[in-house]
């Protein structure tokens, strides 16, 4: 419990951000993670966004994982500022996606796969394969009312999750080498 076993990036779009923009933002995040040689898994959030989950070997502390995730988000916001923002708050997300790294703090929560959201429509967070993302032409519609078809697929998109547990050592070095240093005393 003292060392996180996953890193979560919550793609949280501004109110005016289209599904196409969210999908493209997820693809850009995936490209960065692949460049850093990090395995990642995708799921819907049950709302308007997506969650990118990285299975970790529990080696680093909460602060270290959060600082690394914050550095990745600042890097994304610096190289694609028209698409990403690194500061939370609705006013900052206008026309952009906040990649919420704050889910990586000790005690922070995020919706689990197959959980319903307590929101109008009762959306469900559903595991996806990265290969499914380009084919999703609109916000995935799964909710408590219509998720039966997705249950046949179940957790298949995440079948390699446990085998994919990884260290952040190489990725931290690679991110630092491109100038995306974690900031001290900021969490």
ROVOKE-816990 format. One record per atom (N, C-alpha, C, O): residue number from 1; atom name; x, y, z. Coordinates in steps of 0.05 Angstrom, whole numbers, plus 5000, padded with zeros to 4 digits. Layout:
REM ROVOKE-816990
ATOM   pos   site     c1     c2     c3
ATOM   NUM     CA      X      Y      Z
...
//
This chain:
REM ROVOKE-816990
ATOM   pos   site     c1     c2     c3
ATOM     1      N   5016   4976   5000
ATOM     1     CA   5000   5000   5000
ATOM     1      C   5017   5025   5000
ATOM     1      O   5008   5047   4993
ATOM     2      N   5042   5023   5008
ATOM     2     CA   5060   5046   5009
ATOM     2      C   5072   5052   4981
ATOM     2      O   5085   5073   4978
ATOM     3      N   5069   5034   4963
ATOM     3     CA   5081   5038   4936
ATOM     3      C   5060   5031   4915
ATOM     3      O   5049   5009   4914
ATOM     4      N   5053   5050   4898
ATOM     4     CA   5032   5046   4878
ATOM     4      C   5040   5024   4858
ATOM     4      O   5063   5021   4850
ATOM     5      N   5019   5009   4850
ATOM     5     CA   5023   4988   4830
ATOM     5      C   5011   4995   4803
ATOM     5      O   5007   4978   4786
ATOM     6      N   5004   5021   4800
ATOM     6     CA   4994   5031   4774
ATOM     6      C   4997   5061   4773
ATOM     6      O   4999   5074   4794
ATOM     7      N   4998   5071   4749
ATOM     7     CA   4998   5100   4744
ATOM     7      C   4974   5105   4726
ATOM     7      O   4969   5091   4707
ATOM     8      N   4958   5126   4733
ATOM     8     CA   4934   5132   4718
ATOM     8      C   4936   5160   4706
ATOM     8      O   4943   5179   4720
ATOM     9      N   4929   5162   4680
ATOM     9     CA   4927   5188   4667
ATOM     9      C   4897   5190   4659
ATOM     9      O   4888   5175   4642
ATOM    10      N   4884   5209   4670
ATOM    10     CA   4855   5213   4665
ATOM    10      C   4852   5235   4645
ATOM    10      O   4857   5259   4651
ATOM    11      N   4844   5229   4621
ATOM    11     CA   4840   5249   4600
ATOM    11      C   4813   5262   4604
ATOM    11      O   4792   5251   4599
ATOM    12      N   4815   5287   4615
ATOM    12     CA   4791   5302   4624
ATOM    12      C   4787   5325   4605
ATOM    12      O   4800   5346   4607
ATOM    13      N   4768   5322   4586
ATOM    13     CA   4764   5343   4565
ATOM    13      C   4748   5367   4575
ATOM    13      O   4731   5365   4593
ATOM    14      N   4754   5390   4564
ATOM    14     CA   4738   5414   4569
ATOM    14      C   4710   5409   4557
ATOM    14      O   4706   5392   4540
ATOM    15      N   4691   5425   4566
ATOM    15     CA   4663   5421   4558
ATOM    15      C   4660   5423   4527
ATOM    15      O   4642   5411   4516
ATOM    16      N   4677   5439   4514
ATOM    16     CA   4674   5443   4485
ATOM    16      C   4691   5424   4468
ATOM    16      O   4692   5427   4444
ATOM    17      N   4704   5405   4481
ATOM    17     CA   4722   5387   4467
ATOM    17      C   4706   5364   4455
ATOM    17      O   4690   5351   4470
ATOM    18      N   4709   5358   4430
ATOM    18     CA   4694   5337   4416
ATOM    18      C   4706   5310   4422
ATOM    18      O   4729   5307   4432
ATOM    19      N   4691   5289   4417
ATOM    19     CA   4701   5262   4421
ATOM    19      C   4725   5257   4403
ATOM    19      O   4744   5244   4412
ATOM    20      N   4725   5267   4378
ATOM    20     CA   4748   5263   4360
ATOM    20      C   4773   5274   4373
ATOM    20      O   4794   5262   4371
ATOM    21      N   4771   5297   4386
ATOM    21     CA   4794   5309   4399
ATOM    21      C   4803   5292   4423
ATOM    21      O   4827   5290   4428
ATOM    22      N   4784   5281   4438
ATOM    22     CA   4792   5263   4461
ATOM    22      C   4806   5239   4450
ATOM    22      O   4826   5230   4461
ATOM    23      N   4795   5227   4429
ATOM    23     CA   4807   5203   4417
ATOM    23      C   4835   5209   4408
ATOM    23      O   4854   5193   4413
ATOM    24      N   4839   5231   4394
ATOM    24     CA   4866   5239   4384
ATOM    24      C   4885   5245   4407
ATOM    24      O   4908   5238   4406
ATOM    25      N   4875   5257   4429
ATOM    25     CA   4891   5262   4452
ATOM    25      C   4901   5236   4464
ATOM    25      O   4924   5234   4472
ATOM    26      N   4883   5216   4466
ATOM    26     CA   4891   5190   4476
ATOM    26      C   4913   5177   4458
ATOM    26      O   4931   5165   4469
ATOM    27      N   4910   5180   4433
ATOM    27     CA   4930   5169   4414
ATOM    27      C   4957   5183   4418
ATOM    27      O   4978   5170   4416
ATOM    28      N   4957   5209   4423
ATOM    28     CA   4982   5223   4428
ATOM    28      C   4995   5215   4454
ATOM    28      O   5019   5211   4455
ATOM    29      N   4978   5211   4475
ATOM    29     CA   4989   5201   4500
ATOM    29      C   5001   5173   4496
ATOM    29      O   5022   5167   4506
ATOM    30      N   4987   5156   4481
ATOM    30     CA   4997   5129   4476
ATOM    30      C   5023   5130   4461
ATOM    30      O   5041   5115   4467
ATOM    31      N   5026   5148   4442
ATOM    31     CA   5051   5151   4427
ATOM    31      C   5074   5159   4445
ATOM    31      O   5096   5148   4443
ATOM    32      N   5069   5178   4464
ATOM    32     CA   5090   5185   4483
ATOM    32      C   5098   5161   4500
ATOM    32      O   5121   5156   4505
ATOM    33      N   5078   5147   4510
ATOM    33     CA   5084   5124   4527
ATOM    33      C   5099   5102   4512
ATOM    33      O   5117   5090   4523
ATOM    34      N   5093   5098   4487
ATOM    34     CA   5108   5079   4470
ATOM    34      C   5137   5089   4467
ATOM    34      O   5155   5073   4467
ATOM    35      N   5140   5115   4463
ATOM    35     CA   5167   5126   4460
ATOM    35      C   5183   5122   4485
ATOM    35      O   5207   5118   4485
ATOM    36      N   5169   5123   4508
ATOM    36     CA   5183   5118   4534
ATOM    36      C   5184   5089   4541
ATOM    36      O   5193   5081   4562
ATOM    37      N   5175   5072   4522
ATOM    37     CA   5175   5043   4525
ATOM    37      C   5159   5034   4550
ATOM    37      O   5168   5016   4565
ATOM    38      N   5135   5046   4553
ATOM    38     CA   5117   5039   4575
ATOM    38      C   5092   5026   4564
ATOM    38      O   5079   5037   4546
ATOM    39      N   5085   5004   4575
ATOM    39     CA   5060   4990   4568
ATOM    39      C   5037   5005   4581
ATOM    39      O   5039   5014   4604
ATOM    40      N   5015   5007   4566
ATOM    40     CA   4992   5021   4578
ATOM    40      C   4966   5008   4568
ATOM    40      O   4966   4994   4548
ATOM    41      N   4946   5012   4584
ATOM    41     CA   4920   5000   4578
ATOM    41      C   4899   5023   4579
ATOM    41      O   4903   5043   4593
ATOM    42      N   4878   5019   4564
ATOM    42     CA   4858   5040   4559
ATOM    42      C   4831   5032   4570
ATOM    42      O   4824   5008   4568
ATOM    43      N   4816   5051   4581
ATOM    43     CA   4788   5045   4588
ATOM    43      C   4773   5071   4586
ATOM    43      O   4784   5093   4588
ATOM    44      N   4747   5068   4582
ATOM    44     CA   4730   5092   4583
ATOM    44      C   4728   5100   4612
ATOM    44      O   4733   5085   4631
ATOM    45      N   4720   5125   4616
ATOM    45     CA   4718   5135   4644
ATOM    45      C   4690   5132   4654
ATOM    45      O   4685   5135   4678
ATOM    46      N   4671   5126   4637
ATOM    46     CA   4643   5126   4644
ATOM    46      C   4631   5153   4642
ATOM    46      O   4607   5157   4646
ATOM    47      N   4647   5173   4634
ATOM    47     CA   4639   5200   4630
ATOM    47      C   4647   5208   4602
ATOM    47      O   4643   5193   4583
ATOM    48      N   4659   5232   4599
ATOM    48     CA   4666   5242   4572
ATOM    48      C   4695   5236   4565
ATOM    48      O   4703   5241   4542
ATOM    49      N   4711   5225   4583
ATOM    49     CA   4739   5221   4578
ATOM    49      C   4748   5193   4576
ATOM    49      O   4731   5174   4573
ATOM    50      N   4774   5189   4578
ATOM    50     CA   4786   5162   4577
ATOM    50      C   4807   5161   4599
ATOM    50      O   4818   5181   4608
ATOM    51      N   4813   5137   4607
ATOM    51     CA   4834   5132   4627
ATOM    51      C   4856   5115   4614
ATOM    51      O   4850   5095   4601
ATOM    52      N   4881   5123   4618
ATOM    52     CA   4904   5108   4609
ATOM    52      C   4917   5097   4634
ATOM    52      O   4924   5113   4652
ATOM    53      N   4920   5071   4636
ATOM    53     CA   4930   5059   4660
ATOM    53      C   4956   5044   4654
ATOM    53      O   4957   5028   4636
ATOM    54      N   4977   5049   4670
ATOM    54     CA   5002   5036   4667
ATOM    54      C   5007   5017   4691
ATOM    54      O   5008   5027   4714
ATOM    55      N   5008   4991   4687
ATOM    55     CA   5014   4973   4709
ATOM    55      C   5043   4976   4718
ATOM    55      O   5061   4975   4701
ATOM    56      N   5047   4979   4744
ATOM    56     CA   5074   4983   4754
ATOM    56      C   5082   4961   4773
ATOM    56      O   5066   4949   4787
ATOM    57      N   5108   4956   4774
ATOM    57     CA   5120   4941   4796
ATOM    57      C   5120   4960   4819
ATOM    57      O   5130   4982   4816
ATOM    58      N   5110   4952   4842
ATOM    58     CA   5109   4971   4865
ATOM    58      C   5137   4975   4877
ATOM    58      O   5146   4962   4896
ATOM    59      N   5152   4994   4864
ATOM    59     CA   5179   5000   4872
ATOM    59      C   5182   5029   4883
ATOM    59      O   5197   5033   4902
ATOM    60      N   5169   5048   4870
ATOM    60     CA   5171   5076   4878
ATOM    60      C   5149   5084   4897
ATOM    60      O   5129   5071   4899
ATOM    61      N   5154   5106   4911
ATOM    61     CA   5134   5117   4929
ATOM    61      C   5113   5133   4914
ATOM    61      O   5117   5139   4890
ATOM    62      N   5092   5140   4927
ATOM    62     CA   5070   5155   4915
ATOM    62      C   5080   5182   4904
ATOM    62      O   5073   5189   4882
ATOM    63      N   5096   5196   4919
ATOM    63     CA   5106   5222   4910
ATOM    63      C   5122   5220   4884
ATOM    63      O   5120   5237   4866
ATOM    64      N   5139   5199   4883
ATOM    64     CA   5156   5196   4859
ATOM    64      C   5139   5190   4834
ATOM    64      O   5144   5200   4812
ATOM    65      N   5119   5173   4837
ATOM    65     CA   5102   5166   4814
ATOM    65      C   5085   5190   4806
ATOM    65      O   5082   5195   4782
ATOM    66      N   5076   5205   4825
ATOM    66     CA   5060   5229   4819
ATOM    66      C   5077   5250   4805
ATOM    66      O   5069   5262   4786
ATOM    67      N   5102   5254   4814
ATOM    67     CA   5120   5273   4801
ATOM    67      C   5127   5264   4773
ATOM    67      O   5128   5281   4755
ATOM    68      N   5131   5239   4768
ATOM    68     CA   5136   5229   4741
ATOM    68      C   5112   5234   4723
ATOM    68      O   5115   5243   4701
ATOM    69      N   5088   5227   4733
ATOM    69     CA   5064   5231   4717
ATOM    69      C   5060   5261   4711
ATOM    69      O   5051   5268   4689
ATOM    70      N   5065   5278   4730
ATOM    70     CA   5063   5307   4726
ATOM    70      C   5083   5317   4705
ATOM    70      O   5076   5333   4688
ATOM    71      N   5107   5306   4706
ATOM    71     CA   5127   5314   4686
ATOM    71      C   5118   5305   4658
ATOM    71      O   5122   5320   4639
ATOM    72      N   5106   5282   4655
ATOM    72     CA   5096   5273   4629
ATOM    72      C   5075   5292   4619
ATOM    72      O   5074   5299   4596
ATOM    73      N   5057   5300   4637
ATOM    73     CA   5034   5317   4629
ATOM    73      C   5045   5345   4622
ATOM    73      O   5036   5357   4602
ATOM    74      N   5064   5355   4637
ATOM    74     CA   5076   5382   4629
ATOM    74      C   5089   5380   4602
ATOM    74      O   5088   5399   4586
ATOM    75      N   5103   5357   4597
ATOM    75     CA   5116   5353   4571
ATOM    75      C   5095   5353   4549
ATOM    75      O   5099   5367   4528
ATOM    76      N   5073   5339   4552
ATOM    76     CA   5052   5338   4532
ATOM    76      C   5041   5366   4527
ATOM    76      O   5037   5375   4504
ATOM    77      N   5036   5381   4549
ATOM    77     CA   5025   5408   4546
ATOM    77      C   5044   5427   4533
ATOM    77      O   5036   5446   4520
ATOM    78      N   5070   5422   4536
ATOM    78     CA   5090   5440   4524
ATOM    78      C   5094   5434   4494
ATOM    78      O   5100   5452   4479
ATOM    79      N   5091   5409   4486
ATOM    79     CA   5096   5402   4458
ATOM    79      C   5070   5404   4441
ATOM    79      O   5072   5407   4417
ATOM    80      N   5047   5401   4454
ATOM    80     CA   5022   5403   4439
ATOM    80      C   5003   5420   4455
ATOM    80      O   4982   5411   4465
ATOM    81      N   5009   5446   4459
ATOM    81     CA   4993   5463   4476
ATOM    81      C   4965   5469   4466
ATOM    81      O   4947   5476   4481
ATOM    82      N   4961   5465   4440
ATOM    82     CA   4934   5469   4429
ATOM    82      C   4915   5446   4436
ATOM    82      O   4891   5448   4433
ATOM    83      N   4927   5424   4445
ATOM    83     CA   4911   5400   4452
ATOM    83      C   4910   5394   4482
ATOM    83      O   4890   5384   4492
ATOM    84      N   4932   5400   4496
ATOM    84     CA   4934   5392   4524
ATOM    84      C   4939   5416   4542
ATOM    84      O   4951   5436   4534
ATOM    85      N   4930   5412   4567
ATOM    85     CA   4936   5432   4588
ATOM    85      C   4945   5416   4613
ATOM    85      O   4935   5394   4618
ATOM    86      N   4963   5427   4627
ATOM    86     CA   4975   5414   4651
ATOM    86      C   4963   5424   4677
ATOM    86      O   4971   5415   4699
ATOM    87      N   4945   5444   4676
ATOM    87     CA   4934   5456   4700
ATOM    87      C   4904   5449   4701
ATOM    87      O   4890   5453   4681
ATOM    88      N   4895   5439   4724
ATOM    88     CA   4867   5432   4727
ATOM    88      C   4849   5456   4728
ATOM    88      O   4858   5479   4731
ATOM    89      N   4823   5451   4726
ATOM    89     CA   4803   5472   4727
ATOM    89      C   4789   5476   4701
ATOM    89      O   4802   5476   4680
ATOM    90      N   4763   5479   4701
ATOM    90     CA   4747   5482   4676
ATOM    90      C   4757   5505   4658
ATOM    90      O   4756   5502   4634
ATOM    91      N   4765   5527   4670
ATOM    91     CA   4773   5550   4654
ATOM    91      C   4799   5544   4638
ATOM    91      O   4803   5554   4616
ATOM    92      N   4815   5526   4649
ATOM    92     CA   4840   5519   4635
ATOM    92      C   4836   5499   4613
ATOM    92      O   4853   5496   4595
ATOM    93      N   4814   5484   4614
ATOM    93     CA   4809   5463   4595
ATOM    93      C   4793   5472   4570
ATOM    93      O   4787   5455   4553
ATOM    94      N   4787   5497   4567
ATOM    94     CA   4772   5506   4544
ATOM    94      C   4786   5498   4518
ATOM    94      O   4808   5507   4513
ATOM    95      N   4773   5482   4503
ATOM    95     CA   4784   5473   4477
ATOM    95      C   4807   5453   4480
ATOM    95      O   4820   5446   4460
ATOM    96      N   4813   5444   4504
ATOM    96     CA   4836   5426   4508
ATOM    96      C   4829   5404   4528
ATOM    96      O   4807   5403   4540
ATOM    97      N   4847   5385   4531
ATOM    97     CA   4844   5363   4549
ATOM    97      C   4864   5366   4572
ATOM    97      O   4888   5369   4567
ATOM    98      N   4855   5364   4596
ATOM    98     CA   4872   5363   4620
ATOM    98      C   4878   5334   4624
ATOM    98      O   4860   5318   4629
ATOM    99      N   4904   5327   4623
ATOM    99     CA   4912   5300   4630
ATOM    99      C   4917   5300   4660
ATOM    99      O   4937   5309   4670
ATOM   100      N   4897   5289   4674
ATOM   100     CA   4897   5291   4704
ATOM   100      C   4916   5270   4715
ATOM   100      O   4911   5246   4715
ATOM   101      N   4939   5280   4725
ATOM   101     CA   4959   5263   4738
ATOM   101      C   4954   5262   4768
ATOM   101      O   4967   5246   4782
ATOM   102      N   4935   5278   4778
ATOM   102     CA   4930   5280   4807
ATOM   102      C   4918   5254   4818
ATOM   102      O   4918   5250   4842
ATOM   103      N   4909   5237   4800
ATOM   103     CA   4898   5210   4808
ATOM   103      C   4920   5193   4820
ATOM   103      O   4915   5172   4831
ATOM   104      N   4945   5202   4818
ATOM   104     CA   4968   5186   4826
ATOM   104      C   4978   5193   4854
ATOM   104      O   4999   5183   4863
ATOM   105      N   4964   5210   4868
ATOM   105     CA   4971   5217   4895
ATOM   105      C   4960   5196   4915
ATOM   105      O   4940   5183   4910
ATOM   106      N   4974   5192   4937
ATOM   106     CA   4965   5173   4957
ATOM   106      C   4937   5180   4966
ATOM   106      O   4931   5203   4973
ATOM   107      N   4919   5161   4965
ATOM   107     CA   4891   5165   4973
ATOM   107      C   4873   5176   4951
ATOM   107      O   4849   5177   4955
ATOM   108      N   4884   5183   4928
ATOM   108     CA   4868   5193   4906
ATOM   108      C   4852   5169   4894
ATOM   108      O   4862   5146   4895
ATOM   109      N   4829   5174   4883
ATOM   109     CA   4813   5153   4872
ATOM   109      C   4807   5158   4842
ATOM   109      O   4809   5181   4832
ATOM   110      N   4799   5137   4829
ATOM   110     CA   4788   5138   4802
ATOM   110      C   4769   5115   4799
ATOM   110      O   4771   5095   4814
ATOM   111      N   4751   5117   4781
ATOM   111     CA   4731   5096   4777
ATOM   111      C   4745   5070   4767
ATOM   111      O   4762   5071   4749
ATOM   112      N   4737   5048   4778
ATOM   112     CA   4747   5022   4770
ATOM   112      C   4733   5013   4745
ATOM   112      O   4710   5020   4740
ATOM   113      N   4746   4996   4729
ATOM   113     CA   4733   4984   4706
ATOM   113      C   4708   4969   4714
ATOM   113      O   4707   4956   4735
ATOM   114      N   4687   4972   4698
ATOM   114     CA   4661   4960   4702
ATOM   114      C   4645   4973   4724
ATOM   114      O   4624   4963   4732
ATOM   115      N   4654   4996   4733
ATOM   115     CA   4638   5011   4753
ATOM   115      C   4621   5031   4739
ATOM   115      O   4628   5043   4719
ATOM   116      N   4597   5035   4751
ATOM   116     CA   4579   5056   4740
ATOM   116      C   4585   5082   4754
ATOM   116      O   4593   5083   4777
ATOM   117      N   4581   5103   4739
ATOM   117     CA   4585   5130   4749
ATOM   117      C   4559   5141   4759
ATOM   117      O   4538   5138   4747
ATOM   118      N   4559   5155   4782
ATOM   118     CA   4535   5166   4794
ATOM   118      C   4530   5193   4780
ATOM   118      O   4533   5215   4792
ATOM   119      N   4522   5191   4755
ATOM   119     CA   4517   5215   4738
ATOM   119      C   4493   5209   4721
ATOM   119      O   4485   5185   4718
ATOM   120      N   4481   5229   4709
ATOM   120     CA   4459   5223   4690
ATOM   120      C   4468   5204   4669
ATOM   120      O   4490   5208   4657
ATOM   121      N   4453   5184   4663
ATOM   121     CA   4460   5164   4643
ATOM   121      C   4474   5140   4654
ATOM   121      O   4475   5119   4641
ATOM   122      N   4485   5142   4678
ATOM   122     CA   4498   5120   4692
ATOM   122      C   4518   5106   4674
ATOM   122      O   4517   5081   4670
ATOM   123      N   4537   5121   4663
ATOM   123     CA   4558   5110   4646
ATOM   123      C   4575   5090   4661
ATOM   123      O   4578   5092   4685
ATOM   124      N   4587   5071   4646
ATOM   124     CA   4604   5051   4658
ATOM   124      C   4632   5054   4646
ATOM   124      O   4636   5058   4622
ATOM   125      N   4652   5050   4663
ATOM   125     CA   4680   5050   4655
ATOM   125      C   4686   5022   4644
ATOM   125      O   4682   5002   4657
ATOM   126      N   4694   5021   4618
ATOM   126     CA   4697   4996   4604
ATOM   126      C   4726   4993   4593
ATOM   126      O   4736   5011   4580
ATOM   127      N   4739   4970   4598
ATOM   127     CA   4765   4965   4586
ATOM   127      C   4763   4965   4555
ATOM   127      O   4745   4954   4543
ATOM   128      N   4783   4977   4542
ATOM   128     CA   4785   4978   4513
ATOM   128      C   4813   4969   4505
ATOM   128      O   4832   4971   4520
ATOM   129      N   4814   4959   4481
ATOM   129     CA   4840   4953   4468
ATOM   129      C   4848   4979   4453
ATOM   129      O   4831   4992   4442
ATOM   130      N   4874   4985   4453
ATOM   130     CA   4883   5009   4438
ATOM   130      C   4874   5007   4409
ATOM   130      O   4869   5027   4396
ATOM   131      N   4873   4983   4398
ATOM   131     CA   4865   4979   4370
ATOM   131      C   4836   4986   4365
ATOM   131      O   4828   4991   4342
ATOM   132      N   4819   4986   4386
ATOM   132     CA   4791   4994   4383
ATOM   132      C   4787   5024   4381
ATOM   132      O   4767   5033   4369
ATOM   133      N   4805   5039   4392
ATOM   133     CA   4802   5068   4394
ATOM   133      C   4796   5082   4368
ATOM   133      O   4777   5097   4366
ATOM   134      N   4811   5077   4346
ATOM   134     CA   4805   5091   4321
ATOM   134      C   4777   5086   4310
ATOM   134      O   4766   5103   4296
ATOM   135      N   4766   5063   4316
ATOM   135     CA   4739   5056   4307
ATOM   135      C   4717   5067   4323
ATOM   135      O   4694   5066   4314
ATOM   136      N   4723   5079   4346
ATOM   136     CA   4702   5091   4362
ATOM   136      C   4696   5119   4351
ATOM   136      O   4710   5139   4359
ATOM   137      N   4676   5122   4335
ATOM   137     CA   4670   5147   4321
ATOM   137      C   4655   5167   4339
ATOM   137      O   4653   5191   4332
ATOM   138      N   4646   5158   4362
ATOM   138     CA   4633   5175   4381
ATOM   138      C   4638   5165   4409
ATOM   138      O   4648   5143   4413
ATOM   139      N   4631   5182   4428
ATOM   139     CA   4635   5174   4456
ATOM   139      C   4623   5147   4461
ATOM   139      O   4599   5143   4455
ATOM   140      N   4638   5128   4472
ATOM   140     CA   4626   5102   4476
ATOM   140      C   4601   5103   4494
ATOM   140      O   4601   5117   4514
ATOM   141      N   4581   5089   4486
ATOM   141     CA   4554   5092   4498
ATOM   141      C   4548   5074   4522
ATOM   141      O   4526   5073   4531
ATOM   142      N   4568   5059   4531
ATOM   142     CA   4561   5038   4551
ATOM   142      C   4552   5050   4577
ATOM   142      O   4564   5069   4588
ATOM   143      N   4530   5039   4587
ATOM   143     CA   4518   5048   4612
ATOM   143      C   4505   5024   4626
ATOM   143      O   4506   5001   4615
ATOM   144      N   4494   5028   4649
ATOM   144     CA   4481   5005   4663
ATOM   144      C   4458   4994   4646
ATOM   144      O   4450   4971   4650
ATOM   145      N   4447   5011   4629
ATOM   145     CA   4424   5002   4612
ATOM   145      C   4432   4986   4588
ATOM   145      O   4415   4971   4577
ATOM   146      N   4457   4989   4578
ATOM   146     CA   4463   4976   4552
ATOM   146      C   4491   4964   4550
ATOM   146      O   4503   4965   4528
ATOM   147      N   4501   4954   4571
ATOM   147     CA   4529   4944   4571
ATOM   147      C   4531   4913   4566
ATOM   147      O   4553   4903   4565
ATOM   148      N   4508   4900   4563
ATOM   148     CA   4509   4870   4560
ATOM   148      C   4526   4861   4537
ATOM   148      O   4540   4841   4539
ATOM   149      N   4525   4875   4514
ATOM   149     CA   4541   4867   4491
ATOM   149      C   4571   4869   4497
ATOM   149      O   4587   4853   4487
ATOM   150      N   4579   4888   4513
ATOM   150     CA   4607   4891   4520
ATOM   150      C   4617   4870   4540
ATOM   150      O   4640   4864   4541
ATOM   151      N   4599   4859   4555
ATOM   151     CA   4606   4839   4575
ATOM   151      C   4617   4814   4561
ATOM   151      O   4632   4799   4572
ATOM   152      N   4608   4809   4536
ATOM   152     CA   4618   4786   4521
ATOM   152      C   4648   4788   4515
ATOM   152      O   4662   4768   4514
ATOM   153      N   4658   4813   4512
ATOM   153     CA   4686   4818   4508
ATOM   153      C   4700   4818   4536
ATOM   153      O   4723   4809   4538
ATOM   154      N   4687   4829   4556
ATOM   154     CA   4697   4829   4583
ATOM   154      C   4724   4843   4585
ATOM   154      O   4728   4864   4574
ATOM   155      N   4742   4830   4600
ATOM   155     CA   4768   4841   4605
ATOM   155      C   4789   4833   4585
ATOM   155      O   4813   4837   4589
ATOM   156      N   4781   4821   4563
ATOM   156     CA   4799   4811   4542
ATOM   156      C   4819   4833   4534
ATOM   156      O   4843   4827   4530
ATOM   157      N   4811   4858   4530
ATOM   157     CA   4831   4879   4522
ATOM   157      C   4854   4882   4542
ATOM   157      O   4875   4893   4536
ATOM   158      N   4850   4874   4567
ATOM   158     CA   4869   4877   4588
ATOM   158      C   4882   4851   4596
ATOM   158      O   4893   4849   4618
ATOM   159      N   4880   4830   4580
ATOM   159     CA   4890   4804   4588
ATOM   159      C   4919   4803   4595
ATOM   159      O   4928   4786   4610
ATOM   160      N   4935   4821   4584
ATOM   160     CA   4964   4822   4589
ATOM   160      C   4972   4841   4612
ATOM   160      O   4995   4846   4617
ATOM   161      N   4952   4852   4626
ATOM   161     CA   4957   4872   4646
ATOM   161      C   4977   4863   4667
ATOM   161      O   4997   4876   4671
ATOM   162      N   4972   4841   4680
ATOM   162     CA   4989   4831   4702
ATOM   162      C   5018   4826   4691
ATOM   162      O   5037   4831   4705
ATOM   163      N   5020   4815   4667
ATOM   163     CA   5046   4809   4656
ATOM   163      C   5061   4834   4648
ATOM   163      O   5085   4833   4642
ATOM   164      N   5047   4856   4647
ATOM   164     CA   5059   4881   4637
ATOM   164      C   5069   4899   4660
ATOM   164      O   5078   4922   4654
ATOM   165      N   5069   4890   4684
ATOM   165     CA   5080   4906   4706
ATOM   165      C   5108   4914   4700
ATOM   165      O   5124   4898   4691
ATOM   166      N   5114   4940   4704
ATOM   166     CA   5140   4951   4694
ATOM   166      C   5151   4971   4714
ATOM   166      O   5137   4981   4731
ATOM   167      N   5176   4976   4710
ATOM   167     CA   5191   4996   4726
ATOM   167      C   5190   5022   4710
ATOM   167      O   5187   5022   4686
ATOM   168      N   5192   5044   4724
ATOM   168     CA   5193   5070   4711
ATOM   168      C   5221   5080   4708
ATOM   168      O   5225   5102   4698
ATOM   169      N   5241   5065   4715
ATOM   169     CA   5269   5074   4715
ATOM   169      C   5277   5084   4688
ATOM   169      O   5287   5107   4686
ATOM   170      N   5275   5068   4667
ATOM   170     CA   5283   5077   4640
ATOM   170      C   5267   5100   4630
ATOM   170      O   5278   5118   4617
ATOM   171      N   5241   5100   4635
ATOM   171     CA   5223   5122   4626
ATOM   171      C   5230   5148   4640
ATOM   171      O   5229   5169   4628
ATOM   172      N   5236   5146   4665
ATOM   172     CA   5244   5171   4680
ATOM   172      C   5269   5183   4668
ATOM   172      O   5271   5207   4665
ATOM   173      N   5288   5165   4662
ATOM   173     CA   5313   5175   4650
ATOM   173      C   5308   5187   4622
ATOM   173      O   5319   5208   4616
ATOM   174      N   5292   5173   4606
ATOM   174     CA   5286   5183   4579
ATOM   174      C   5271   5210   4580
ATOM   174      O   5277   5228   4564
ATOM   175      N   5252   5212   4598
ATOM   175     CA   5237   5237   4600
ATOM   175      C   5255   5260   4609
ATOM   175      O   5253   5283   4599
ATOM   176      N   5273   5254   4628
ATOM   176     CA   5292   5274   4637
ATOM   176      C   5311   5283   4615
ATOM   176      O   5319   5306   4613
ATOM   177      N   5318   5264   4597
ATOM   177     CA   5337   5270   4576
ATOM   177      C   5325   5289   4555
ATOM   177      O   5340   5302   4540
ATOM   178      N   5299   5290   4553
ATOM   178     CA   5286   5309   4534
ATOM   178      C   5278   5334   4548
ATOM   178      O   5264   5351   4537
ATOM   179      N   5286   5337   4573
ATOM   179     CA   5282   5362   4587
ATOM   179      C   5257   5364   4604
ATOM   179      O   5251   5385   4614
ATOM   180      N   5242   5342   4606
ATOM   180     CA   5218   5342   4622
ATOM   180      C   5223   5333   4650
ATOM   180      O   5217   5310   4657
ATOM   181      N   5236   5350   4666
ATOM   181     CA   5244   5343   4693
ATOM   181      C   5221   5345   4713
ATOM   181      O   5206   5365   4711
ATOM   182      N   5218   5326   4731
ATOM   182     CA   5199   5330   4753
ATOM   182      C   5207   5354   4769
ATOM   182      O   5230   5359   4775
ATOM   183      N   5187   5370   4777
ATOM   183     CA   5192   5393   4794
ATOM   183      C   5194   5385   4823
ATOM   183      O   5180   5366   4832
ATOM   184      N   5211   5398   4838
ATOM   184     CA   5213   5392   4867
ATOM   184      C   5192   5408   4882
ATOM   184      O   5184   5430   4875
ATOM   185      N   5183   5395   4904
ATOM   185     CA   5164   5407   4922
ATOM   185      C   5138   5417   4909
ATOM   185      O   5126   5437   4918
ATOM   186      N   5130   5404   4888
ATOM   186     CA   5104   5410   4876
ATOM   186      C   5090   5384   4871
ATOM   186      O   5100   5366   4857
ATOM   187      N   5066   5381   4883
ATOM   187     CA   5051   5357   4879
ATOM   187      C   5022   5363   4876
ATOM   187      O   5005   5346   4873
//
